[in-house]
Amino acid sequence: MKKSILSLKGTQTLSRNEQKVVNGGRGGCNCSTYGGPVVAPSCQFYYDLPEEHKCCVFLDFSWNC
């Protein structure tokens, strides 16, 4: 896994700070403005969240949402 992170920019090695901001290509995830639960209590709760807060919440995929 570490090698794949280090080669995201082709042959250029990512610095430690650059590695910290890699988060799956959704843009930045800033949870400082989110004050809700860490685990979504329901599928509907998760779907009702604004897009910028969805990355701050875990969803139990066994619910088959």
N, C-alpha and C positions, 0 to 999 in steps of 0.2 A: 504494500500500500504506500509506503513512504516513497518508493521510487516513482510511482505514478503521480504523486503530488509534485515531486521535484521536476518532472518533465512536462508539466502542463503547458508551458510556454515553448514547447519544442525542445531545443537543446540547451536553452538557458535555464540555469538553476534558480529556483525561487528562494528569496531570502526568508529568514524565519518569520519576519513580519508579514510578508506576502503570503506565506503558508497559512497564517492565522486567519486571514480574511477569505480563504477559499471556502465557499459554502454551497456548492452544488449548482451554481449558475443562476440562481434566482435573484441576483442583486444582493444588496446588503440586508442583513437581518438585524435590526436594532430593537431589542426588547425593552429598552429603558422606558418606553412609553406604555408598555403593556403591564397591567396590574391584576390580571385575572389568574385563574388556576393554571398550573403547569401541564396538567393532564386534562384534556377536554372531557367534561362529564357526559357528553353525548355527541353524536354525529352532527345534529342540528346546530349545537353550540359552535362546533368547529366551522361549519359551513357559513354561519352568520358572522364570523370574525372578518374584519378587514384583511385584505391580502397581506399587508405589511406585518400583521400579528400572527398569521397562520404558522410561520416558521418558529414562533416562540412556544407553541403548544404541541404536546404529544397527543397522538390519536391512537386508540386501541384498534388495530386493524382486524381483530377478531370479530368486531361488530359488523364487518362487511359493509361499511358505509359507501 
